[in-house]
């Protein structure tokens, strides 16, 4: 099974717009696929694809929170001193400490520090995985993190695992993954197992810097990568710097450029991928050229003529 990850060092550069159109493009060309939204902190791929009918909903419980048994607690305060996240506090000196769940990382340090064994770790709901059938004929697996929870990397791994299971059920041989922006834990979990990374950026100082950081992560894992410059005519200066100082320096090809096109905003407003909303739009034509190269590169030239 092949896996294409659409990633971006910086948020807001058009990653999900590209991922949605890529999934629709490949599906229309005969590739059986499953789409996965691995941006578990802020999943928007379903919205961009226009939503779909929910087939299954799974709760994920991989987080842990500390719980104090007040009957065993001797009020020694060692848990308060030990917690590095400020999650354990004394409100009243005469009362046992309390734990703020939203701050608790579930590390277990307080459990070890408690001489009375009055603290234990309990499982908590981390997030959910939703499986939808999109109107474009392929399933979509969406991971969504509970507000304030951690373990986003684990949830990304779970989302990709469910995506593969869904692919086995439907006979698909391709995953198209919309990754989280940045270079943190959910991005690393997204890169793991990918066959190709399509890095989306734009010609701005912040996007250029974050793109370089992302590519270093991708190269660390030895995953082939190509980049796309979105809103390419925004700044000739930074467009040139991305091509000369990042693409050439790090040996990552620029697969294409997408011009500024207000049809993309209209497409987002209608919750329709741009290549379906207006196939003749400048952005659509640029994306199709890029996607043809991705298909030929990653899928061994099996793209239809």
N, C-alpha and C positions, 0 to 999 in steps of 0.2 A: 504494500500500500504506500502510495506517495503522499507527502504532506507539504503543502505550500503555506508558509507563514507570511502574512502581511504585517509589517511592524513599522514603528516610527520612534525615533528617540524623543521627539517632542509631540505633545498632544495638539490637536487642532490643525494638523497639516493635511488632512484628507485621507487618513488611513482607512477608516471604515467605508468611506465612499468608494475607494479603490477595491477593497475586499468584497463589497457587495456586488460591484460590477464584474469583478473577476469570477466570482462564483456563478453568476448568471451567464456570463460569456462561455465559460467552460461547459456548463450544463447544456447550453444551446448547441454546442459543438459535439455533443454526444458523450461527454465524460460523465459517468455516474459518480456523484460526489456527496459528501456531507459537509456542511458549513459549521464552524465552531466559533462562537464568540468567547474568546478567552480574556477579554477586557472586563474581568469580573467586578471591578470597582465601579465601572460605569458602562454596562453593556448597551450598545445602541444598534447592533447589526440587525436585530429583528425589526426595529423601527425603520431602518433604511431599506429593508426588503419588503416593507409594507405589512409586517405582522403575519401570523399564520395560526392554524388550528393546533392547540396544545395536544400532543399525543401522550406525554408522560411528564410527571413532576417528581423529582427526587430530592429529599432533604439530605444535606451533607453535614455530618457531625464529626469534625476532626479537630475542633478547638477544645481546650480545657480551661476551666476556671477554678480558682481556689475557693473553698468553702470552709468556714470556721464553725466548729461545734462549740457553742458557748458553755455547754455543760462540762466539757473537758478543759476548756481554756483557763489557764492560771493567771492570765493578764500580765505576763512577763514582758511583753513588748518586743521580743526577739524577731517576730515576723515583720513588725513595723520597721525595725532597723535593717532587716535583710532585703526587703523589697526595693529593687532599683528603679521601679516604675511608678512609685508613689501610689500603688493600688491599695495598700493596707494602711489604715489610719486609725488613730484613737480620737473618738469624738468626746468621750468622757473618760477620765482616768480610772473611774471605778467600774467602767463597763468594758467588756471584751472588745478588741479592735473590730473594725468592719472592713469589708473589701468592696471596692468600686469595680464592678465587673468590666466596665468599658475600658478600664486601665490595665486590668489583669492580663498578662501575656501567657499565663498557664505554664510558666517555666518550672514551677515546683520548688523554688528556693525556700519559700516559706514553709513548705511541707517538711523539708529537711531540717530547717532551723528550729521548728517547734519541738520543745522537749517533752510536751505532753501528748504528742501525736493527735493534736486537736484539729489539724487542717488536712483536708484531702482535696484531690483534684476530681472534678466532675466534668463529663462531656457536655458540650454546648453546641447548639446549632450554628454552623459556620456559614452556611449559604444554601443555595438550591441550584439544581440543574433542571432546566426545562427543555424538553424536546418538542419542536414544532414541525409541522409539515408546511413548507412555504408554497406560495402560489406558483413558484417556478419549478416545482417538481422534485426538489431535493430537501432533505431534513436539515433542520438547524438546531444545534445544541447550544444553549446559552447558560453560562455560569454567572451567578449573581451572589456577591458577598453580602452578608448581613452588615448593617450599618455599624461601624466601629470595630468590626472583627478583624482578626489577623489571619494568617495562614492562607493568603491569597494565592501563593504559589502552589499549595496543595490543591486548592480548588481548581486552578488552571489544569493541573495534571489530571484531576478527576473529570473535568470537562472534555479533555482530549481523549481520555480513556472511554468515556461514554460515546464520544464521536466515532471512535473506532468500532465499538460494539454496534452502534447504529449502522455503520458502513457494512459490517458483516451481515446484518439482518437484511439490508436492502441490496446487497450485492455490489456496493460501491467500492472503488479502488483508489479514491482520492479524498483527502481532507483539505479544505481551504479554511485556514485559521486566521481570524482577526485578533491579533495580539494586543496586549496593553501597551501604552506608550511608556517610554523611559528605558531604564536598564536594570530595574530591580528584580526582586524574586519572581513576580508573575511573568516578566519578560524572559528570564532565564528558563522558567518552566515551559514557556511557549516555544523557545528555541530548541529545547531538548527533544530529539526525535524528529525534527523537521528535516526535509530533504532540500529545501530551498527557502531563502528569505527574500522577500520583496520589500525593500526599505523605502518608505515614502518620506519625502522631505519637501521643504520649500526654501526659496532663496532669501532667508533672513538670518541675522547673526545667531539668534538662539537656536533655530532649527539646524543650522550648519554645525554648530558646536555639539548639539545633542545627537545628530546623525553620526558624527565621528565616534562618539562614545558608544553608540549602538553597534556600529560596525566592528569596533574592537571586541565587543562581547560576542558577536556572531563569529568572528574569525577565531576567537579563543576556542569555540566549540567545533571549528572546522566545517561549518555549514556553508555551502555555496550561496552567493548573495548577488543581487543586482539592485540598482536604485532607480527611483523615479522622482523627477523634480516636478512637483505640483505647483500651480500658479507661477510657472517658470518666468513669465514676463514681469513679475513683480519687482525684481531688482537685477539688472544685468550684471552688476558688480558681484553679488553673492552667488548668482547662477554660475558665473565664471569661476569663482573660488571653489564651489562645490565640485565642478568638473576638474579643475586643475590641482587643487590642494587636497581633495579627499579621494575622488575617483581614481586619479592617476597615482597618487601617493600610496593608497591602500589597495590598488589593483582591483577595484570594484566597478564594473561597467555601469554606465548610465543607459538604461534600457529605453528611455524616452522622456519627453517633457510634455506636461499637460498645461495648456495655456489658461489664463484667467477666462472663465466662461460663466456668465450669470445663469445659464441654463442649469448649471449644477445646483444652484440655490433653489431654483424652481423644482428640480427633481427631488431634492431633500424635503421640500415643503409638501410634495405630493407623496412622499414615502415610496419613491420608485427609483431604482438604480438609473443613473444617467444614460447608460447605453440602451435602456428600454424606454426611458422617458422621451428622449430625443436622439435617435440613432445618428442623425446628421449633425449634431452639435460638434463644435470643435473639440471639446473635451472627450466626447464619445469616440471620435475618430482616432484621437491620440491614444486613448485607452486600448482600443482594439488592436492597434499596432503593437503596443507594449505586450498585451496579453498573448498575441500570436507568438511573440518571441519567447515568452515564459513557457507556453505550451510546448514549443519545439525544444526548448532547453531542458525542461524538467520532465516532460512526459515522453521523452525519447522520440520526438518527431511524429507522434501519433495523432497530432491535431488534424482535423479534417480539412480538406482543401476548401 
